Amino acid sequence: MGGIKIQEDLCLVCNACTAVCPTEAIEIDPFKTCMLCMSCVEACPTGALYQSNGIIAYNPSKCLKCGDCAEACPTKIKKVDDRYPYSKGHCILCKRCVEICPIEIISIPGVIEKPKKKIQIPKEPIVVTEDCVGCEICVPVCPIGAIKMEDGRAVVDKDKCVYCSICAQTCPWNAIYVAGRIPKKRKKEILKFEVDESKCIGCALCVEVCPGDMIKFNRERNIVELPKACPACKLCVKACPVDALTLEVKFESPHPITEEGLVIIEEDYDILEKCARVCPTDAIVVDKKSKSIRMCIVCGACTVACPTGALKLGKINHRGKEYNRIEYSPYLCRKCGECVKVCPMKTLRLSRSKIPLKGYCVMCLLCLSCAEAEKKKVLELR
């Protein structure tokens, strides 16, 4: 047996598997899973962790919380804390992760295996495939309003599209591809997913529409049972005739479609805050409350929305390689705010200073110089 195996390139980052794992043996993006290598068992000084019929068993009464098991774990999924049962991260072969995965890309070799999925990635600039479930999640996230629904399927206006890939990053079911790439999903957190039992009439329409068969109907109680986490397409919420379902989702910021250009490679808040200070256009935004960083991804959405031509997508050459940058002409700017409305990273804002607009990247690379001076690689020009 080789532990938990996930086809990472196709993962929806829905976190359904992590939500049901009783021992926290799976982490998603970055991926960590228990390999059942038994390194933790061998390192345990008290026998609290032991091998039983090919799996890792645990006796909390013997655990000293010394952390030797976590230190020995090659994937660093093993953890020790003060929450009962203290030692976590070892697979117990309960198979819940395999059963809950909505697209069946999780296997446990030697126990339960799913065939590796192969997909034909469209090569066109942007494509909505037949996997579209018509959830409409992509429509409001498009910064320039280039997506609409036709016959229950998302349709992209290619004349408007700036190929920022935010629709593909946000699509719950991997139905949108940009530039012939498998989209890297935005992380999301389900804040609330509840059924109001006083409203539910047991019609099971939500069960029928769920693309991943993740909602179950409890016949004994005549009520639906919701998963702890899922792709969050909200089709179930829309289908419910009595508004008994509530689903609230929080998305992280979008990211660039490619790894070319100026990219954040490590989210070190303190150093990136210093980088933000030297940016002449405030294209790096520091959120002190959430300790998060947003940065202009030079997608060009603002240049499309600008009615006067004050914003344009330009080019700049660094060490023989050409990169996109945003060019701004203040004398053409009417301060209408259309660019601010469409900015997917929410870095753009109107200012009362001599330069009336802030938040666009001109690729001056002062931030990169600052990061390099700190001798820690948090930014990179690729």
N, C-alpha and C positions, 0 to 999 in steps of 0.2 A: 504493500500500500504506500501511496505517496502523499497522503494528506489531501487537503482541499485544492482543487484546480479550477481556476476561473479563466474563461476566454476573455482576457482583459480588453482586447481591442473592440469588442462588441458590447461591453458592459454599459448599461444605461445609467449607472451611478444612482440607482434608485434607493440603495441601501436596505432593500427588503431582507437580504441575507444577513446583514449585520444586526438588524432589528430582532430577528428570530433566534439568532445563535445564543444558546444559554450560557456559553462560556467565553463569549467575546473572542472567538478564534478567527474572526475575519475583520479586516479593515479595508476600506475601499478608497482608492485615489489619494495617496499612493496605496497600492495593493500590498497587503500582508495577510498570509494565511498560515495556519498550522500545517507543518509537513509530516507530522507523526514520526519525527526522526528519533524520538525518545531521549533527546539531549537533556531535556528538563528532568526527566525521570532519573537519569544517571547523575545529574548534579544535585538532586535533592538529598540533603544530609540526614533527614529523619524518616524517609519513607512515606511522607505525606503524598507524594506523587509516585505512582507505581503502575506497572504494566499489567493489564488484566485482559486476557483474550484478545490481544492485539491492539487494545486501545489504552489511552492514558486515563487512569482513575485517580481520584483525589480524596484524601482523608483530612478535612479541615482541622480536626482535633490534634493532628500531629504537626501542623504547619507552624513554623516559627516566623514566618513572613521575612525571612532572611534575604530573599531576592536572588538566591543562587540560580534558580531555574530561569529567571528572566535574563540573567547575565549569560547563561549558556545557550539560550535560544538563538539559532542562526538567522531567523527571519525577524526577530525582535517583536513578535506578536505576543509573546508571553509577558505577563505583567503581574505585579503583586501590589496590593493596596490594602486599605483598611475596611473595604466593603466585603461583607461575607459573599462568597466563600474565599476571599483573600487572593488565592492564586487563580488566574484566569488566562485564557488564550490557548488552551489545549483542546483539540478536537475530540469529542466523545462519540463520534459517528452516529449522531442522532438523525442525520440526513435532512434536517429541516431546511438548511440553506438550498439543497438541491430541489426540494419540493416547492419552495416558495418562489424561486427564480422565475420571473414571468416570460423569459425568452430561452430558458433551458440551456444556459451556458456554464453551469457549475457541475462538476463531477467529483467523485471520490474514487480514484482508481482502485480497482480490486473489490469495491463495495457496490457502487452504483455509478455507471458511466453514461454520459450523454454524448452523442456523436458531435464532432467538431463542426460548427456551422461555417459554411462558406457563403460569402455574399459577393455579388457582382456590383462593384462600386461604379456608378455612372461617371463618365469622364467630362460631361458638360460642365460649364461654369457653376450652374446651380440647378438641382433637380429635386422635385418632390416625388418620391416613389409610391408604389401601390401600398406600401406599409402605412401610409397616412390613415389615421383613424378618425380624422375630422374633429379633433378636440379643440382646435382654434387657439391653442396656447401660443403658437408662433405669431399670430396676427398682432396682438398688442405690443409684443417685444420688438417688432421691426421698427427701427428708429426713423425710417422715412415713409412708412405706410405703403410698402411695396407688396404686401401680401393680403389677399382676400380669399374668401371661401366660395367655391363654386361646386355645386352638386356634392356637398359634404366632403370636399377635399381642398387643401390649401393650394393656391395658385400664385406664383410669383411674377410680378411685372418686371421683366428683365431689363426694360428701358430705365426703370427707376433704381433697381437693385445696385448696391455698392459692394456686394459680396463681403460684408463684414462678418458673416457666418453666425450671427447671434441667434437666428432662427434655428439653425442646425444644432447649435450648442444647447438650446432650450427644449427642442422637440423631445417629448417624453419617450418616443418609440423609434428613434433613429430613422426617421422617414425623410429627412432632408440632408442632402449632401452638397457641399460647396467645394469647387476646385478639385473634384475627384478624390476627396479625403474622407476618412471616417471621422466624424466630428468628435472633438474632445468635449465632454459634457460639462456644463456648469454644475457645480455642487449645489445641492438644495437641501433644505431642512423642512420637514413636515412639522409645523408648529401645532396643528390640531387636525385630527381626523376622527370625527365622532358621528354616531348615529343617535338621534333623539328617539328613544324607545317609545315615548308617548305619542310620537307622530307616525312612526313606521307602521305600515299596513301589511307588511310581509308580501308585497307584490313581486319582489325579487328582480325588478327591472335592472337594478344596479349590478346584480350578479350576471345578468345576461349581456350587458354592454361592456363589462370589464374586459379589455383586450388580453389581459394576462391571467384571467381566471383567478384573481387574487381575493375576490370577495366571496365569502361562503354564506350559505343560508342554513341557519339552525332551525330545523323543522320542529324540534321539541319546544323551543321558545318562540317560534314563528317570528324570527327577527334575523337580520343580517349580521355577520361578523366581519369586521374590517381588518385589513392587515395593518401592522404597526408602521410599515413604510411601503411605498410603491412608487411607480413612475410619476404619479400625481397628474394625470391628464385631465382629471375632473369630469370625465364622461359620466361617471356614476352620479355625481352631483347634479348634472344637467338632466339626467334621465329620471331622477326621483320626482314623482308626481306630487309629493306632499312636502317637499323641502325638508326632509328628515336628516339629510347628510350635510356635514360641515367639513370642508377641507381647506386649510390655510397653509400656504407654502412660502418659504423665504428662499430666494435665489442669491447665490454669490454673484459678484460682478462678472460680466463677460470677459473673454480674453481674445488675443489676436488669433486669426485663423491659422497663421503659419508661425513657425519659430524664427522667421527672418525679421530683421529690424532690431529695434531696441526692446529687449524682453526682460522681465523680472524672473530670475532663476531661483531666488530664495527670498521668502517674505520675512526678512529681518526688519521689523518695524523701526527700531532705533536708527539703523543706518539709512533706510529709505526715507525717513523723516529728514535727515540731513541732506539727502539728495534733493528732496522736494524744496528745501530752502534755497538752493542755488538755481533752480529752474527759473529762467527769466519770464516765462509765460504762465507759470503755475500749472503746468501740464501734469504734474504729479500731485495728487490730492491726498492728504493725510487725514484720516478720521480718528481723532484721538479717543473718542468714546468707544468705538468698536475695535480699535487697534488694527485698522485695515488700511490698505493702500489702493488707490485707483490711479490709472495712468492712461493718457491718450493713446489709443491703438492705431491712430492714423488710418482709420477706416474710410474716411472721406464722406461720411454721412452729412457732416456740417456743410461741406462744399456743395453738395447737391441741394440742400435746403436753402442756402443763401440766395436771396432774390436779387442781389445787387452785384454779385461777383467779388465781394469783399474777401471771401474765402475761396482758395483754390488749392487743388492737390498738385504739389510740385515735386521736383526731384532734387536730390543732392548726392554727391559722390564722396564716398569715404574709402580711402585706400583701394581705389579701383573698382568698388562695387557701388551700384546705384540703389538708393533707398527713397521711399516716399516721405514727404513731409508736408505739413500744412503751411500755406502761405497766406498772410493776412494783410489787407490794405485798409487801414483805419479810415482813410478819407472816403472810402466807398460804403462804409458801414452805417446803416440807419438805426442801429441798436434795436432792431425789431424782435430779436430773441428767437427767431426761427431755428437757428443753429443750436441754441441751448436746449430747445425742446426735443430735438432728434438725437442728441449726443448719447450714445449707448452707455458710455462710461460715466456720464454725469460729471465730467471734468470742466466743461465749458460754463462760463458765467459772465454776465455783463459787469463792467467795472466803471467806476467814476474817475479812474486815473487817466493819464494821457493816452494810454492804449485801452480803448473801451471794451475789449474782449480779452478774456484770459482762459487758459485751459487747453490750448492746442500745442502740439509738439512740432517744433521747427528743426528737430534733429541737430541741435547745437552740441549735444553730448556732454554738457557741463555736469549733468547728473552722473554720467558714467565715470568721469574724471574724479568726482567726489567719492563714488563707491570704491574706485581703485585706490584712492588715497587712504581709505579705511582698511585696506588690505583684506577685504572680505568680498567674495564674488557674489554680489546680490543682483547686479545688472550685467547684461552682456549684449554686444552688438553682433548679430549673426547674419 
